[in-house]
Each structure stands twice: as structure tokens, then as C-alpha cells.
């Protein structure tokens, strides 16, 4: 599973940086490198773009996984260059940005938009795999998530607008519920379609502040 990202327009990045004249750039050696949004090549290109606008890049690094606690140790390896910066520009997912912010008192800005959690289906091509909704229905839908695979997020069967097994919203996309029905039929479990999934309680994913859980030993 990878955090799939897209680079923000440079104009938006420049606006975020504002009066921050001395910038330190942090890239990601895992997901963002795979997406070509925050690896070494992209970090060096960003450095060039910033310098062309008069900014001073005091240094840069590509942390293997900027979303884990080893980020603290990585940042300590370039203390002087970071100290000379007014802010840090992070070319990683939102988790990476927040992790970097934990270990510096400098202003931290994102250079990327985090699009979704996904899997690679072909080299350089990714699809969303999980909404992380907090209430998994995969046991009823043959391991195919209707929330991310169905354009309408339907939980109790297809909408009736699909044609030839393709989604009416996006004709190039297979109808998620057609896939679910076909797989349940192959598995001899079509009776699962008789179970009505109630109105979703989105509080498990979208409200109440950051979600937390405790792992029992």
C-alpha cells in the first residue's frame, strides 16, 4: 500500500512559502519517489525552481520514509542547513509533512497533495484501494470495496445505470457491483446480496477529531 500524491502547482507552493526566503527541502524515498512527486529528481527540480524566484535553498535531503520516527534522526544529520532555513518544504504525503513538523520548530509546508491510499496495478499506474472508513464491508462484497470502486459509493447493489458491465459515470471503469456480483456468483455466495447494509455511520472516519485506537496486549 502506498500514499499516492500529486505535486501542487508551483504558484500555490510559492504562495505558501510567502516571505520565507531560506528554504530547506525534504523529499521522500518511498511513496513519493514511486509517484515521481518527491524523489531526488523532483527535489532537485524544486530547488532549481525556487532559486529561479530568488529563494535560497539552504539544503535538501530525501528521507527513506519521512512518515516514521527515524525522521527525527535524519533531520539531525543536517542540523546546520536546517537551522539556516526559515522554513521546510516537504515533498511527501500529508503524514510525512506532519511527522517532519513534529521534529522541528520551523514552519513546515507541503509541496504535494495526498490523493489516496492505493496499490500499483501497472508500472507507474495506481488505483485507490481503501478509504480507511473504519467500518469494513469487504466480507460481504467478495473483497471488492464498493466505497472506492463504485463512483456513487453504493452499499446495497448497483444503481441500474451501468451498461455492459461499465460504470455510467465513467464508461472506461468496470461497474464495481458487477464485479462483486460476478465474484460472489463464482464463490457460490450470492445470498450475501440479500443482506441490507444500513445507512453508514461516518463518525468512524470523518468526525470527532483524529481517530485513535489502543492495541491490547
C-alpha positions in Angstrom: 0.0 0.0 0.0 1.3 3.4 -1.0 0.3 7.0 -0.3 -0.4 8.4 -3.7 0.5 12.0 -4.2 0.4 14.8 -6.8 2.5 17.9 -6.8 0.9 21.2 -6.0 1.1 23.9 -8.7 4.3 25.8 -8.2 2.3 29.0 -7.9 0.5 27.5 -4.9 3.8 26.4 -3.3 5.3 29.9 -3.8 2.2 31.4 -2.2 2.5 29.1 0.8 6.2 29.9 1.3 5.4 33.6 1.1 8.1 35.7 2.8 10.1 32.5 3.7 13.4 33.3 1.8 15.6 30.5 3.1 14.1 27.1 2.4 15.2 23.5 3.2 13.6 20.8 1.1 12.7 17.3 2.4 11.8 14.5 -0.1 10.5 11.0 0.3 12.4 7.9 -0.8 9.4 5.6 -0.8 5.9 6.5 -2.0 6.7 10.0 -3.4 9.7 8.6 -5.3 7.5 5.9 -6.8 4.9 8.6 -7.8 7.7 10.8 -9.2 6.5 13.6 -6.9 9.1 13.8 -4.2 12.2 11.7 -5.1 15.7 13.1 -5.7 14.9 14.2 -9.2 11.9 16.1 -8.1 13.6 17.7 -5.1 16.4 19.0 -7.3 13.9 20.4 -9.8 12.1 22.1 -7.0 15.4 23.5 -5.7 16.0 24.9 -9.2 12.6 26.4 -9.4 12.8 28.1 -6.0 16.2 29.5 -6.7 14.9 30.9 -10.0 12.4 33.0 -8.0 15.1 34.3 -5.7 14.7 31.9 -2.8 17.8 30.4 -1.2 17.8 26.7 -0.7 20.0 26.0 2.4 20.0 22.3 1.8 17.9 19.2 1.0 17.6 15.5 1.8 15.5 12.6 0.7 14.4 10.6 3.8 13.7 6.9 3.0 10.4 7.0 4.9 9.6 10.5 6.3 6.4 9.2 7.8 8.2 7.3 10.6 10.1 8.3 13.8 13.5 7.9 12.1 12.8 11.2 10.5 14.0 12.8 13.8 17.4 11.2 13.3 17.6 12.1 9.6 16.9 15.8 10.3 19.6 15.9 13.0 22.2 14.9 10.3 21.8 18.2 8.6 21.2 20.5 11.6 23.2 23.5 10.4 21.5 23.7 7.0 18.1 23.3 8.6 19.0 25.9 11.2 19.8 28.3 8.4 16.4 27.9 6.8 13.3 29.9 7.7 11.0 27.0 6.7 11.0 23.4 5.4 9.2 22.4 2.2 8.2 18.7 2.4 7.7 16.7 -0.8 5.9 13.8 0.9 2.4 12.7 1.8 0.5 14.6 4.5 1.7 12.0 7.1 5.3 12.8 6.2 4.6 16.6 6.5 3.1 16.1 9.9 5.9 13.9 11.0 8.6 16.4 9.9 6.6 19.1 11.8 6.9 17.1 15.0 10.7 17.3 14.9 11.3 21.0 14.1 10.2 24.4 15.4 10.5 25.8 11.8 7.4 26.4 9.7 6.7 23.3 7.6 4.8 23.5 4.2 3.5 20.7 1.9 4.6 20.6 -1.7 2.2 17.7 -2.5 -1.4 16.9 -2.3 -2.2 13.4 -0.8 -4.7 11.8 -3.2 -5.4 8.4 -1.7 -4.0 5.1 -0.3 -3.5 2.8 -3.3 -1.9 -0.1 -4.9 0.2 -0.3 -8.1 -1.7 -2.1 -10.9 1.0 -1.5 -13.5 4.3 0.4 -13.5 3.6 4.0 -12.6 -0.2 3.4 -12.5 -2.1 3.3 -9.2 -5.6 2.7 -8.1 -7.3 3.7 -4.8 -7.7 0.6 -2.7 -9.0 1.7 0.7 -11.0 4.7 2.1 -9.9 3.8 5.6 -13.6 4.3 6.6 -13.4 2.5 9.9 -16.3 0.0 9.1 -15.1 -2.6 6.6 -17.7 -4.3 4.4 -15.3 -6.5 2.3 -16.6 -9.7 3.9 -20.0 -9.1 2.2 -18.7 -7.8 -1.1 -16.2 -10.5 -2.2 -13.2 -8.4 -1.2 -14.1 -5.6 -3.5 -14.7 -2.2 -1.8 -17.8 -0.5 -3.1 -16.9 2.8 -1.4 -13.8 3.3 -3.6 -14.7 1.1 -6.6 -18.2 2.4 -7.2 -18.4 6.0 -8.4 -21.5 6.6 -6.3 -20.3 4.7 -3.2 -23.3 2.5 -3.2 -23.5 -0.2 -0.5 -26.6 -2.2 -1.5 -26.1 -3.2 -5.1 -25.7 -1.4 -8.5 -27.6 1.8 -9.5 -29.0 0.4 -12.6 -27.2 2.8 -14.9 -24.3 0.6 -15.9 -24.1 -0.6 -19.5 -22.2 -3.8 -20.5 -20.7 -4.0 -17.1 -19.3 -0.5 -17.3 -20.0 2.5 -14.9 -22.4 5.1 -16.3 -20.3 7.9 -14.6 -17.0 6.7 -16.2 -17.6 4.3 -19.2 -14.0 3.2 -19.0 -14.4 1.9 -15.4 -15.9 -1.5 -14.7 -19.1 -1.4 -12.6 -17.9 -2.3 -9.1 -21.2 -4.0 -8.3 -21.0 -6.1 -11.4 -17.6 -7.2 -10.3 -18.9 -8.0 -6.8 -21.9 -10.0 -8.2 -19.7 -11.9 -10.6 -17.3 -12.9 -7.9 -20.0 -13.8 -5.4 -21.6 -16.0 -8.0 -18.3 -17.8 -8.7 -17.9 -18.4 -5.0 -21.5 -19.6 -4.6 -22.3 -16.8 -2.1 -24.9 -14.7 -3.9 -27.1 -15.0 -0.8 -24.9 -12.3 0.7 -26.6 -9.8 -1.6 -29.8 -10.3 0.4 -28.2 -8.6 3.5 -29.1 -4.9 3.6 -26.3 -2.7 4.7 -27.7 0.1 7.0 -27.1 3.8 6.5 -23.4 4.3 7.1 -22.2 5.8 10.4 -19.5 8.1 9.1 -18.5 9.1 12.6 -16.0 6.1 12.4 -14.0 8.0 9.8 -15.0 11.6 9.3 -15.8 13.3 12.6 -14.7 13.6 16.2 -11.1 14.7 15.5 -8.2 12.4 14.8 -9.1 8.7 15.3 -7.2 6.7 18.0 -7.1 3.1 19.0 -5.3 1.1 21.6 -3.8 -2.3 20.8 -4.5 -4.8 23.6 -1.5 -6.9 24.6 
